[in-house]
Amino acid sequence: MRVPPGPVLATLMTIAALTSVSSLRAEPSVEDFYAGKTITILIGFPPGGSYDIYARLAAAHLGRFIPGHPAIQVQSKPGGSGVGAVNYFTANAPKDGTMLGLFPETLAVAQLTEPQLGKWNVLDFTYIGSFANSNGVLVVRKDAPALTVDQMRTTPVHVGCNGRTGASYINPALLKAYAGLKLEIHCGYPGSSEISIALTRGEIDVTAGAWTVWRSRSQLLDGTVRPVIQAGLKRHKEMPEVPLMQELIGARRQAGVAEFLSAGSSIGRALLLSRMAPRNARRRCARRS
């Protein structure tokens, strides 16, 4: 290949450099993009639960770390253990990086087990980062008919849950089917706050929720309820004596199912972004978060 003479080569390099600079200038900077904008964090549960707590924590601080310092707001679309919000996010959310999601760690499980409800594909989401591990926990009120695992295998107890796609239903249903617990499951409560009230009133005996929420609830601190079973890949350091679901199941294959369903605990309460967003929008959020 013949190399152009010096002046010609220099001219070509200058043109290339000017073209590159021009293309860079045509794309707005991260600061220009976010200046004056509002980022929405969408959650699928009512205020008062762990999703709301972590979303508001992010809203209070995230804007300081993004060039342009956009405002951050939290939007709640309760329904179906988060299903409604995720489906809305998938179908209607802006694809420019101005909407984030804080959704259940059971997204992949729900996609497989309830495909008629979950219209999303988890491969279309990019996880930005997680606030905390979310080992699940079954808590039982102190005056329930059965207080231990062995007692629950012979004495029925009532369990409250949100909907059939969340951990508040999945974990008790699994324990009922594979561990032989006599759990009568009642779904339809809007969120964890309403379930907590129902537990206090004695409407239900047991519920399954996130340890990150229950560990600081007054009911647990004053002994009104106590953890009896946990869900996760390993025992939480704050509950070393509380057994994992898979430890209560004798059949190896069924215990493996329990472990698979608990795998989302390592994802926990995590912010995510649609992978359908343009590459630049993904970079803007992920770079600074």
matplotlib code that plots the C-alpha trace (Angstrom):
import matplotlib.pyplot as plt

x = [0.0, 1.4, 1.6, 0.4, 3.0, 3.5, 1.2, -1.6, -1.3, -1.4, -4.5, -6.3, -5.5, -6.8, -10.1, -10.5, -9.8, -12.3, -14.9, -14.4, -14.7, -17.8, -19.5, -18.6, -20.1, -23.3, -23.9, -25.0, -22.9, -24.2, -24.6, -26.6, -28.8, -29.8, -29.9, -33.4, -34.8, -36.5, -35.6, -38.4, -37.9, -40.8, -41.9, -44.7, -45.8, -47.5, -45.4, -44.1, -42.3, -38.7, -39.1, -40.4, -37.7, -34.8, -36.4, -36.7, -33.1, -31.9, -34.1, -32.6, -29.0, -28.7, -29.1, -25.9, -23.8, -25.2, -23.9, -26.6, -28.1, -31.5, -34.4, -35.4, -38.9, -40.5, -43.6, -45.7, -47.9, -49.1, -50.7, -50.0, -46.9, -45.2, -46.4, -48.3, -45.4, -43.0, -45.3, -45.9, -42.1, -41.6, -44.3, -44.4, -41.4, -39.3, -36.3, -33.9, -32.6, -35.1, -36.9, -35.4, -37.1, -36.9, -38.7, -38.9, -35.9, -38.3, -38.7, -37.0, -38.9, -42.2, -41.4, -40.9, -43.7, -46.4, -45.8, -49.4, -48.9, -45.2, -44.9, -41.3, -38.0, -35.3, -32.7, -34.1, -33.1, -29.7, -29.0, -27.2, -26.6, -28.1, -28.8, -29.0, -29.3, -33.0, -33.1, -36.8, -38.2, -41.3, -42.4, -45.0, -47.0, -46.4, -49.9, -50.4, -51.7, -48.3, -45.0, -42.3, -41.7, -42.6, -45.9, -46.7, -46.5, -49.4, -51.4, -52.7, -51.8, -53.0, -50.5, -51.1, -49.6, -49.8, -50.1, -49.1, -46.0, -44.1, -42.1, -44.9, -46.8, -44.0, -42.1, -45.1, -46.5, -43.2, -43.0, -46.5, -45.8, -42.3, -41.8, -45.2, -46.2, -50.0, -50.1, -53.4, -52.5, -54.6, -53.5, -54.8, -53.2, -51.9, -48.5, -46.3, -47.7, -51.2, -50.0, -48.2, -51.4, -53.4, -50.7, -51.1, -54.9, -54.7, -56.3, -53.3, -50.7, -47.7, -46.3, -43.3, -41.4, -37.9, -35.7, -34.4, -37.9, -38.9, -35.6, -36.6, -40.4, -41.6, -43.5, -40.3, -38.4, -41.0, -41.4, -44.9, -43.5, -40.4, -38.6, -39.1, -37.8, -35.6, -35.1, -31.7, -28.6, -27.1, -28.2, -28.2, -25.6, -28.3, -30.4, -27.8, -30.2, -33.1, -33.2, -33.3, -36.2, -34.0, -32.8, -36.3, -36.9, -35.7, -35.9, -32.7, -34.5, -37.1, -34.5, -32.8, -36.1, -36.2, -32.6, -33.3, -36.3, -34.1, -31.4, -32.9, -31.9, -28.4, -30.0, -32.0, -33.3, -31.7, -32.1, -32.5, -32.7, -34.3, -31.7, -33.9, -32.8, -30.2, -26.6, -25.8, -28.7, -27.5, -24.0, -25.3, -27.0, -24.5, -21.5, -22.4, -24.5]
y = [0.0, 3.4, 6.0, 9.5, 12.3, 14.2, 17.2, 15.0, 12.7, 15.7, 17.1, 13.7, 13.5, 17.0, 16.2, 13.0, 14.9, 17.7, 15.1, 13.3, 16.5, 17.5, 14.2, 14.5, 18.0, 16.8, 14.5, 16.4, 15.9, 13.9, 17.2, 18.8, 15.8, 15.7, 19.4, 20.4, 16.8, 14.6, 10.9, 8.7, 5.6, 3.3, 0.8, -1.7, -1.4, 1.1, 3.4, 2.0, -1.1, -1.8, -0.8, 2.6, 3.0, 2.3, 4.3, 7.3, 6.8, 6.9, 9.9, 11.8, 11.3, 10.0, 13.4, 14.8, 12.2, 12.7, 15.6, 18.1, 17.2, 16.1, 16.0, 12.4, 11.4, 8.1, 6.9, 4.0, 1.7, -1.0, -4.2, -7.9, -8.0, -5.6, -7.1, -4.1, -1.7, -4.0, -4.5, -0.7, -0.1, -2.6, -1.2, 2.5, 3.7, 6.4, 4.8, 7.7, 6.8, 9.0, 6.2, 3.5, 0.6, -0.9, -4.2, -7.6, -9.9, -12.6, -11.1, -14.0, -16.6, -14.9, -14.8, -18.5, -19.6, -17.0, -16.1, -15.1, -12.3, -11.4, -9.9, -8.9, -10.5, -10.0, -10.0, -6.6, -5.1, -3.9, -3.9, -0.7, -1.8, -3.3, -1.6, -4.7, -8.5, -9.4, -12.8, -13.6, -14.5, -16.1, -14.5, -15.9, -14.0, -15.1, -16.4, -18.3, -21.9, -23.2, -21.5, -23.9, -25.8, -29.1, -27.7, -26.2, -29.7, -30.8, -27.6, -25.3, -21.6, -18.7, -16.9, -13.4, -12.4, -9.8, -11.7, -15.0, -13.7, -12.4, -14.0, -13.6, -16.3, -18.3, -19.1, -20.3, -22.2, -24.0, -24.9, -26.2, -28.4, -29.6, -29.3, -30.5, -27.3, -26.8, -23.3, -21.7, -18.9, -15.8, -13.3, -9.8, -7.5, -4.3, -4.2, -5.2, -2.5, -3.9, -7.4, -6.2, -4.7, -7.9, -9.9, -7.6, -7.9, -11.7, -12.0, -14.1, -16.0, -15.9, -13.9, -13.9, -10.7, -9.2, -9.4, -5.9, -4.6, -7.0, -6.5, -3.0, -3.4, -2.8, -6.1, -8.0, -5.8, -6.2, -9.9, -9.8, -11.8, -13.8, -15.3, -19.0, -19.8, -17.8, -17.8, -17.3, -19.0, -18.9, -18.0, -14.3, -13.3, -11.8, -15.1, -17.8, -20.1, -19.7, -22.5, -22.0, -23.3, -25.9, -27.2, -28.3, -30.3, -33.9, -34.6, -33.3, -32.3, -30.3, -28.7, -27.6, -25.9, -24.0, -22.9, -21.7, -19.8, -18.2, -17.1, -13.6, -12.8, -11.9, -9.4, -7.9, -4.4, -3.2, -0.4, -1.4, 0.3, -0.9, -2.4, -1.1, 2.4, 3.8, 3.0, 6.6, 6.6, 3.4, 4.9, 8.1, 6.3, 3.5, 5.7, 7.9, 5.7]
z = [0.0, -1.0, 1.8, 0.8, 0.7, 3.9, 3.2, 1.9, 4.9, 7.2, 5.4, 5.7, 9.4, 10.0, 8.2, 10.2, 13.5, 12.6, 11.6, 14.9, 16.9, 15.0, 15.7, 19.4, 19.5, 17.9, 20.8, 24.0, 27.1, 30.0, 31.9, 29.1, 28.8, 32.5, 33.3, 34.1, 33.8, 36.3, 36.8, 38.0, 40.1, 39.6, 42.3, 42.3, 46.0, 48.2, 50.5, 53.7, 52.5, 51.6, 48.0, 49.0, 51.6, 49.2, 46.3, 48.5, 49.8, 46.2, 45.3, 48.2, 47.0, 43.5, 41.8, 43.4, 41.6, 38.1, 35.9, 35.5, 38.9, 37.8, 40.2, 41.3, 42.2, 43.3, 41.5, 42.9, 40.8, 43.3, 42.1, 41.7, 43.8, 41.5, 38.2, 37.1, 37.5, 35.7, 32.8, 32.7, 32.8, 29.9, 27.7, 28.4, 30.3, 28.4, 26.7, 27.3, 30.8, 32.7, 34.4, 36.7, 38.2, 41.7, 41.4, 43.1, 43.0, 41.8, 38.3, 36.6, 38.6, 37.9, 34.2, 34.1, 36.5, 35.6, 31.9, 31.4, 34.0, 33.5, 30.0, 30.5, 29.6, 32.3, 29.5, 28.6, 31.9, 33.0, 36.8, 37.9, 41.5, 44.7, 48.0, 50.1, 50.1, 50.6, 52.4, 52.9, 56.2, 57.5, 60.7, 63.1, 65.7, 69.3, 69.9, 66.6, 66.8, 65.7, 66.5, 65.2, 61.9, 63.5, 64.9, 61.5, 60.0, 62.1, 62.9, 60.2, 60.2, 58.1, 55.8, 54.4, 51.0, 48.2, 45.0, 43.4, 41.7, 44.8, 47.5, 50.0, 48.1, 46.4, 49.6, 51.6, 48.6, 48.3, 52.0, 51.8, 48.8, 49.6, 53.4, 54.5, 56.3, 56.8, 55.4, 54.4, 52.1, 51.7, 49.0, 48.2, 50.7, 48.9, 50.6, 53.5, 55.7, 55.4, 56.0, 59.1, 60.4, 59.6, 61.6, 64.6, 64.5, 64.4, 60.9, 59.9, 61.8, 59.4, 56.6, 54.3, 53.7, 53.4, 56.5, 55.7, 56.5, 59.4, 61.3, 62.3, 62.7, 66.2, 66.2, 65.9, 68.3, 71.0, 70.5, 68.9, 66.0, 65.5, 62.5, 62.0, 58.5, 56.0, 52.3, 50.7, 49.5, 52.9, 56.4, 57.2, 59.7, 61.9, 61.9, 62.2, 64.1, 61.6, 59.0, 55.3, 53.3, 51.5, 54.8, 55.7, 52.5, 52.4, 48.6, 46.9, 43.7, 45.6, 47.8, 44.6, 43.5, 46.8, 46.4, 42.8, 44.0, 46.7, 44.3, 43.9, 47.5, 46.2, 43.8, 46.7, 46.4, 43.1, 40.7, 37.1, 33.7, 30.5, 28.1, 25.3, 26.1, 23.7, 24.5, 25.5, 28.0, 29.6, 29.8, 31.4, 34.2, 34.8, 34.6, 37.5, 39.7]

ax = plt.figure().add_subplot(projection="3d")
ax.plot(x, y, z, "-o")
ax.set_aspect("equal")
plt.show()
